Amino acid sequence: MNRVRINVALLILIFAGLSPGTGIEVVANAAGAEAAEAGAAHEGHHGLTQGAVPIAQPFGFPITNSMVVTWIVALGLIVFAQVATRRMKQIPDGAQNFWEWLVESLSDFLEGVIGHHLVQRTFWFFASVFIFILFANWAGLIPGVGSIGWKAQFADGHTEWQPLFRGANADLNLTLGMALVFFACWIYWALKEIGPVGFAKELFAPKGESTGFLKMLMVVVFFAAGCLEVISILFRPVSLSFRLYGNIFAGENMLETMSKLVPGFGWLLPIPFFFLELLVGLVQALVFMLLTAVFTLLICQEHEEPAKAGPH
């Protein structure tokens, strides 16, 4: 069942990347628009652009280089999961052994964070997100991703490097898509676990015991705090998406810079940073999963009613 749910979640993530023309990409590029115009005369620009580059437009639908990597990684994981679990053995070996180790390790780890009850209901999403982000980050480090491409010539005569592949999470559209999918799941899980009334109480109701004027004061204070919490919740998709996008985009640009810093040693200088980016890819996948899991725990956890003092 977990295998099927993970595959379904990966398909959701594939469609989360189908937004190459969203306004977020325009916002991400707007900050560098002036710099891009200033450098338009430079020939052979070979850096990583802020926005993903469309490489094809079948039926008028733009397909970007980051979407291609997204699909390759997601479909590769789905095929691997199917192959690894097609013929289950009592004593696993090979691909089955690796897949079971990965899934069971994630399950045990998440159970220690959010508890058995929530793991049973949300594991399919958190495991899928972690596995996808991890392998998407590492796929962006494969030689050729970002370095294989062509020079495109524009109407004003300047040329610009257009990479065929781009790291999936170096595209803000994908990271925002995953964050919005989580936000929708978070609302569903919260309403299912504590109901609409419990959801409102969790945000706005006063906590603890109080009476008289202090109780009225606490109602006002917790209502104001609840309004601030609502604003914080609405900004969570933005913070989740920009955190992942910023780290991966910066890492790929750093590798690009190191490869051109000293002529003739472009193959040597990035090697230490390459291993650093392997670690960063793992950490960022873990951070995204943990933050989403903790956000879910905070809204879905049950608060015990304080015991009333009995007669002495």
Secondary structure, 3 states (H helix, E strand, C coil): CHHHHHHHHHHHHHHHCCCCCCHHHHHHHHCCHHHHHHCCCCCCECCCCCCCCEEECHHHCCEEHHHHHHHHHHHHHHHHHHHHCCCCCCCCCHHHHHHHHHHHHHHHHHHHHHHHHHHHHHHHHHHHHHHHHHHHHHHCCCCCCCCCEEEEECCCCCEEEEECCCCHHHCHHHHHHHHHHHHHHHHHHHHHHHHHHHHHHHHHCCCCCCCHHHHHHHHHHHHHHHHHHHHHHHHHHHHHHHHHHHHHHHHHHHHHHHHHHCCCCCCCCHHHHHHHHHHHHHHHHHHHHHHHHHHHHHHHCCCCCCCCCCCC
